[in-house]
Amino acid sequence: MKNIDKVKKKIKLVKSKIKDNEEMIYLLRKENSSLFGKFLKYSSELQKLEGVKR
C-alpha cells in the first residue's frame, strides 16, 4: 500500500511540473510574439530611414 501512495505522489508531482512547464511555454510564446512585432516595426523603420539616405 505504501508503494502505491509513493507512486501516486510521484505522478501528481510530475503532472504539476508538466502544468507549470506548459504555462511557462505559453508565457514565452506570448513574449516572443510581442518581441517579433517590435522587430518588424523596427525593421520597417530602418528601411524607411535607409530609403531617405539614398
TORMARFI-345539 format. One record per residue: residue in three letters; x, y, z of N, C-alpha, C, CB in turn. Coordinates in steps of 0.001 Angstrom, whole numbers, plus 500000, padded with zeros to 6 digits. Glycine has a CB too. Example, Ala and Ser with C-alpha at 12.3 -4.5 7.8 and 13.67 -1.06 7.14 Angstrom:
<sites>
<r:ALA&nu:513190&nv:494310&nw:507800&cau:512300&cav:495500&caw:507800&cu:513200&cv:496700&cw:507800&cbu:511308&cbv:495527&cbw:509046>
<r:SER&nu:512850&nv:497750&nw:507080&cau:513670&cav:498940&caw:507140&cu:512900&cv:500030&cw:507870&cbu:514084&cbv:499402&cbw:505725>
</sites>
This chain:
<sites>
<r:MET&nu:500818&nv:498806&nw:500000&cau:500000&cav:500000&caw:500000&cu:500864&cv:501262&cw:500000&cbu:499068&cbv:499996&cbw:501202>
<r:LYS&nu:501982&nv:501224&nw:500736&cau:502876&cav:502377&caw:500785&cu:503431&cv:502699&cw:499404&cbu:504021&cbv:502123&cbw:501765>
<r:ASN&nu:503767&nv:501659&nw:498659&cau:504323&cav:501864&caw:497325&cu:503331&cv:502563&cw:496405&cbu:504743&cbv:500533&cbw:496719>
<r:ILE&nu:502064&nv:502183&nw:496512&cau:501017&cav:502795&caw:495693&cu:500934&cv:504287&cw:496010&cbu:499642&cbv:502102&cbw:495939>
<r:ASP&nu:500963&nv:504633&nw:497281&cau:500903&cav:506041&caw:497681&cu:502121&cv:506815&cw:497174&cbu:500807&cbv:506155&cbw:499209>
<r:LYS&nu:503296&nv:506198&nw:497239&cau:504514&cav:506847&caw:496743&cu:504409&cv:507127&cw:495249&cbu:505748&cbv:505973&cbw:497031>
<r:VAL&nu:503943&nv:506127&nw:494517&cau:503814&cav:506274&caw:493067&cu:502775&cv:507339&cw:492739&cbu:503430&cbv:504928&cbw:492413>
<r:LYS&nu:501666&nv:507361&nw:493459&cau:500624&cav:508376&caw:493234&cu:501165&cv:509775&cw:493494&cbu:499402&cbv:508109&cbw:494134>
<r:LYS&nu:501972&nv:509925&nw:494541&cau:502576&cav:511226&caw:494841&cu:503519&cv:511652&cw:493726&cbu:503329&cbv:511178&cbw:496179>
<r:LYS&nu:504299&nv:510690&nw:493210&cau:505228&cav:510999&caw:492126&cu:504480&cv:511416&cw:490870&cbu:506122&cbv:509797&cbw:491828>
<r:ILE&nu:503384&nv:510718&nw:490580&cau:502561&cav:511044&caw:489410&cu:501991&cv:512456&cw:489554&cbu:501413&cbv:510008&cbw:489236>
<r:LYS&nu:501502&nv:512762&nw:490744&cau:500932&cav:514087&caw:491000&cu:501997&cv:515174&cw:490823&cbu:500329&cbv:514152&cbw:492424>
<r:LEU&nu:503206&nv:514906&nw:491305&cau:504311&cav:515850&caw:491183&cu:504674&cv:516086&cw:489716&cbu:505532&cbv:515339&cbw:491954>
<r:VAL&nu:504737&nv:515008&nw:488950&cau:505077&cav:515116&caw:487526&cu:503992&cv:515892&cw:486784&cbu:505260&cbv:513710&cbw:486896>
<r:LYS&nu:502717&nv:515610&nw:487071&cau:501620&cav:516340&caw:486432&cu:501699&cv:517826&cw:486744&cbu:500267&cbv:515781&cbw:486886>
<r:SER&nu:502017&nv:518140&nw:487984&cau:502144&cav:519537&caw:488398&cu:503278&cv:520224&cw:487637&cbu:502387&cbv:519630&cbw:489917>
<r:LYS&nu:504382&nv:519536&nw:487497&cau:505542&cav:520079&caw:486784&cu:505199&cv:520305&cw:485309&cbu:506760&cbv:519125&cbw:486916>
<r:ILE&nu:504477&nv:519356&nw:484718&cau:504054&cav:519486&caw:483322&cu:503174&cv:520724&cw:483161&cbu:503295&cbv:518213&cbw:482853>
<r:LYS&nu:502239&nv:520897&nw:484078&cau:501334&cav:522058&caw:484022&cu:502130&cv:523358&cw:484130&cbu:500275&cbv:521983&cbw:485156>
<r:ASP&nu:503090&nv:523394&nw:485053&cau:503936&cav:524583&caw:485206&cu:504712&cv:524870&cw:483922&cbu:504913&cbv:524399&cbw:486384>
<r:ASN&nu:505256&nv:523824&nw:483322&cau:506023&cav:523987&caw:482089&cu:505144&cv:524478&cw:480942&cbu:506691&cbv:522670&cbw:481706>
<r:GLU&nu:503927&nv:523965&nw:480856&cau:503011&cav:524409&caw:479805&cu:502679&cv:525886&cw:479976&cbu:501721&cbv:523567&cbw:479818>
<r:GLU&nu:502501&nv:526306&nw:481216&cau:502226&cav:527715&caw:481489&cu:503428&cv:528572&cw:481092&cbu:501882&cbv:527925&cbw:482983>
<r:MET&nu:504619&nv:528096&nw:481413&cau:505842&cav:528820&caw:481063&cu:505968&cv:528926&cw:479546&cbu:507087&cbv:528119&cbw:481662>
<r:ILE&nu:505698&nv:527851&nw:478827&cau:505763&cav:527855&caw:477366&cu:504783&cv:528880&cw:476808&cbu:505459&cbv:526448&cbw:476796>
<r:TYR&nu:503565&nv:528917&nw:477349&cau:502552&cav:529866&caw:476896&cu:503054&cv:531303&cw:477069&cbu:501231&cbv:529659&cbw:477670>
<r:LEU&nu:503610&nv:531592&nw:478249&cau:504092&cav:532946&caw:478526&cu:505269&cv:533317&cw:477626&cbu:504500&cbv:533070&cbw:479994>
<r:LEU&nu:506161&nv:532369&nw:477368&cau:507301&cav:532637&caw:476486&cu:506845&cv:532867&cw:475046&cbu:508303&cbv:531474&cbw:476539>
<r:ARG&nu:505865&nv:532105&nw:474603&cau:505346&cav:532308&caw:473237&cu:504713&cv:533678&cw:473112&cbu:504319&cbv:531216&cbw:472869>
<r:LYS&nu:503986&nv:534061&nw:474150&cau:503340&cav:535375&caw:474160&cu:504401&cv:536481&cw:474091&cbu:502458&cbv:535544&cbw:475433>
<r:GLU&nu:505459&nv:536333&nw:474879&cau:506542&cav:537323&caw:474877&cu:507243&cv:537346&cw:473521&cbu:507560&cbv:537016&cbw:475998>
<r:ASN&nu:507509&nv:536175&nw:472954&cau:508165&cav:536107&caw:471644&cu:507321&cv:536784&cw:470576&cbu:508435&cbv:534651&cbw:471251>
<r:SER&nu:506026&nv:536596&nw:470648&cau:505121&cav:537209&caw:469688&cu:505235&cv:538735&cw:469771&cbu:503660&cbv:536751&cbw:469944>
<r:SER&nu:505252&nv:539236&nw:470978&cau:505388&cav:540677&caw:471200&cu:506736&cv:541176&cw:470672&cbu:505246&cbv:541008&cbw:472703>
<r:LEU&nu:507796&nv:540443&nw:470968&cau:509134&cav:540836&caw:470514&cu:509239&cv:540795&cw:469001&cbu:510195&cbv:539929&cbw:471131>
<r:PHE&nu:508599&nv:539821&nw:468375&cau:508637&cav:539724&caw:466924&cu:507924&cv:540921&cw:466301&cbu:507997&cbv:538404&cbw:466450>
<r:GLY&nu:506824&nv:541333&nw:466921&cau:506110&cav:542522&caw:466459&cu:507004&cv:543750&cw:466516&cbu:504852&cbv:542751&cbw:467294>
<r:LYS&nu:507748&nv:543897&nw:467605&cau:508679&cav:545025&caw:467738&cu:509779&cv:544934&cw:466684&cbu:509300&cbv:545058&cbw:469157>
<r:PHE&nu:510268&nv:543720&nw:466438&cau:511303&cav:543512&caw:465428&cu:510816&cv:543977&cw:464056&cbu:511715&cbv:542029&cbw:465375>
<r:LEU&nu:509594&nv:543607&nw:463696&cau:509043&cav:544006&caw:462400&cu:508898&cv:545527&cw:462323&cbu:507677&cbv:543327&cbw:462161>
<r:LYS&nu:508443&nv:546121&nw:463410&cau:508263&cav:547572&caw:463468&cu:509599&cv:548280&cw:463256&cbu:507642&cbv:547990&cbw:464819>
<r:TYR&nu:510639&nv:547841&nw:463989&cau:511943&cav:548479&caw:463882&cu:512590&cv:548208&cw:462525&cbu:512854&cbv:547998&cbw:465002>
<r:SER&nu:512371&nv:547031&nw:461970&cau:512917&cav:546711&caw:460647&cu:512310&cv:547638&cw:459602&cbu:512646&cbv:545229&cbw:460278>
<r:SER&nu:511015&nv:547846&nw:459709&cau:510318&cav:548741&caw:458789&cu:510832&cv:550168&cw:458939&cbu:508800&cbv:548692&cbw:459033>
<r:GLU&nu:511013&nv:550582&nw:460178&cau:511528&cav:551925&caw:460462&cu:512928&cv:552100&cw:459871&cbu:511555&cbv:552183&cbw:461986>
<r:LEU&nu:513759&nv:551085&nw:460027&cau:515123&cav:551127&caw:459500&cu:515106&cv:551231&cw:457976&cbu:515913&cbv:549878&cbw:459941>
<r:GLN&nu:514238&nv:550473&nw:457338&cau:514145&cav:550519&caw:455873&cu:513750&cv:551916&cw:455408&cbu:513127&cbv:549477&cbw:455356>
<r:LYS&nu:512801&nv:552539&nw:456125&cau:512367&cav:553895&caw:455758&cu:513530&cv:554868&cw:455908&cbu:511165&cbv:554350&cbw:456634>
<r:LEU&nu:514274&nv:554761&nw:457014&cau:515400&cav:555660&caw:457243&cu:516494&cv:555459&cw:456210&cbu:515962&cbv:555455&cbw:458637>
<r:GLU&nu:516746&nv:554209&nw:455863&cau:517765&cav:553933&caw:454856&cu:517319&cv:554426&cw:453481&cbu:518074&cbv:552430&cbw:454805>
<r:GLY&nu:516026&nv:554375&nw:453231&cau:515477&cav:554871&caw:451973&cu:515646&cv:556376&cw:451861&cbu:514002&cbv:554499&cbw:451851>
<r:VAL&nu:515569&nv:557083&nw:452975&cau:515722&cav:558533&caw:453000&cu:517167&cv:558918&cw:452683&cbu:515301&cbv:559100&cbw:454372>
<r:LYS&nu:518122&nv:558121&nw:453159&cau:519551&cav:558372&caw:452941&cu:519884&cv:558390&cw:451452&cbu:520399&cbv:557307&cbw:453657>
<r:ARG&nu:519285&nv:557468&nw:450713&cau:519657&cav:557262&caw:449301&cu:519158&cv:558334&cw:448415&cbu:519151&cbv:555963&cbw:448806>
</sites>
